[in-house]
Amino acid sequence: MEISQSRSERFLRLRDVMETTTLCRSSIYLLIKAGDFPKNVTVMGKRKAWLESEIDDWMMSKMESAEL
């Protein structure tokens, strides 16, 4: 039996998301509030993180819309 794994999933902290997207903290939260950015998830207690795949997908959608 072969297991297909299209991409590995990992959590990103806010600083990782900021570095990856080049957005500042306030811009990220404004975009989340507007429904234009992936929401973070609760990992444990107060620890929040973003799924790397959702950030990657968001960045790809921005690149695709820029190509129009």
C-alpha positions in Angstrom: 0.0 0.0 0.0 1.4 3.4 -1.0 0.6 6.5 1.0 0.5 9.6 -1.0 1.6 12.8 0.7 1.1 15.9 -1.4 2.7 18.2 1.2 3.7 18.1 4.8 1.7 20.2 7.2 3.2 22.3 9.9 2.2 25.2 12.1 3.7 28.6 11.7 4.0 31.2 14.4 3.1 34.8 13.8 6.7 35.9 13.3 7.1 33.1 10.7 3.9 34.2 8.9 5.1 37.8 8.9 8.5 36.8 7.5 6.9 34.6 4.8 4.3 37.1 3.6 6.3 40.3 4.4 3.2 41.6 6.1 3.3 43.3 9.5 1.2 42.0 12.5 -1.5 44.7 12.1 -1.9 44.0 8.4 -2.4 40.3 9.0 -5.1 40.9 11.7 -6.8 43.5 9.5 -6.9 41.0 6.6 -8.2 38.3 8.9 -11.0 40.6 10.1 -11.9 41.4 6.5 -12.0 37.7 5.7 -9.1 38.0 3.3 -6.4 36.0 5.1 -6.4 32.5 6.7 -7.5 32.5 10.4 -5.1 31.1 13.0 -5.9 28.0 15.0 -5.5 27.2 18.6 -2.7 24.8 19.1 -2.9 24.6 22.9 -4.1 26.9 25.5 -3.4 30.4 24.3 -0.9 29.3 21.6 -2.1 30.2 18.2 -0.6 29.3 14.8 -1.4 29.2 11.1 -1.3 26.1 8.9 1.6 26.5 6.4 -0.5 25.1 3.6 -3.2 27.8 4.1 -0.5 30.6 4.0 1.0 29.0 0.9 -2.4 28.9 -0.8 -3.1 32.5 0.1 0.2 33.6 -1.4 -0.4 31.6 -4.6 -3.8 33.2 -4.9 -2.2 36.7 -4.7 0.4 35.7 -7.3 -2.4 34.4 -9.6 -4.5 37.5 -9.3 -1.4 39.7 -10.0 -0.9 37.9 -13.3 -4.3 39.0 -14.6 
